[in-house]
Amino acid sequence: MFAIWLQSASGGLGSLGGLALPVLFFIVLYVLMILPNQRKQKKWQEMLGQIKSGDRVTTNGGIRGTVLTVKDDSVILRVQPDGVKLEFVKSAIAAVTTEDQAPA
């Protein structure tokens, strides 16, 4: 009788152990992938919010230029060598290089 009770108790514990592995996997996934991505996204949003006229920026397409005008959701860049003005949405800006920091 004791052996039957022991088998049923270990069977219940086994199902709890089977649940622990997916929970542990999700926690590791969150810490290694989701959390750093959220931090990077927040930092990028702050960078976009601080763009001002005169900043040098690089777009996702690799175009480098100087910000002339900042609107709600777009910026106008002056691109060298001919001084062509181009309008981009803010989300197309990959990096901002101000005068006090070197390009990355």
N, C-alpha and C positions, 0 to 999 in steps of 0.2 A: 504494500500500500504506500509506503514511504517513497518507493521508486516511481510510482505513478504520479504522486504529487510533485516530485522533483522534476520529472519530465515536463509536466504542465507548467511549472514555474519557469523553467528555462525556456520554454517555447514562448511565453509572454515576454520574457526579457529579450529574446531574439528579435521579435518584431520591433521592440524599442531600439535595439541596436541597428536594425535596418533603416530606421528613420534618421538616426544620427548621422549617417554618411551623407545623404543628400543635404541635410542642414549644414554640415561642416563644409561641404563643397560650395554651397551658396555663400557662406561667410567668407571663404577664401576668395571666391570670384569677386565678391563685393569689395574686399580690401585691396586686391591686386589690380582690378580692372575698372570698376565703376567709380570708386572714390577718387582716384587720381584724375580720371576724365572729368568728373564734376569740378574738381579744383581748377583744372586747366581751362574749362569752359567759363568759369566765374572770372578768372584772371583775364581772359580774352574779352569778355563783356566789359570789364572795367577799363581795359585799354581802349576799346571802341568808344566808350563814354567820355574819355579824356582827350580825344583827338581835337586839335585846334589848328587854326590857320598857321601855316609856316612849318608844320611838322613834315618830315620826310617819311614816306610810307612805302611799303612793298605790298602789292596785291597778290592774291592767290595765283594769278597767272604769271607772276614774275615781273610785272611792270612796276618800275620805281618812279616816284614823282613827289612833288611838293604840294601840300594841301593848300588850296586857295580859299575855298568856301566849304563850310560844314552846314548841312541841312539836317532835317530830322532823321532821315534814313539813307542819305547819300552824301557823297563828298565830291568836289570837283578838284582834280589834280592837274598840275602843269607838268608835262613830261618833256624832258630834254631829248634831243638837242634843239628841236625846232620850237619848243615852247607850246606844243599842242595842248589844248585843254580837253580832258576826258572826265566824264562823270561815271562814278562807280557807286554801287550800294555799299554801305558800311560793312556788311558781312563779307565783302570781297577783299577786305584788308587783312593781310596776314601778319604784318609786323609794323610797328611804328619806331622810327629812329629819330630821336630828338638831338639837338646840338650837343647836349652834355653826355650822351652815351654813344659808344661805337656800335656799328652794325654787327649783328650776331652772325 
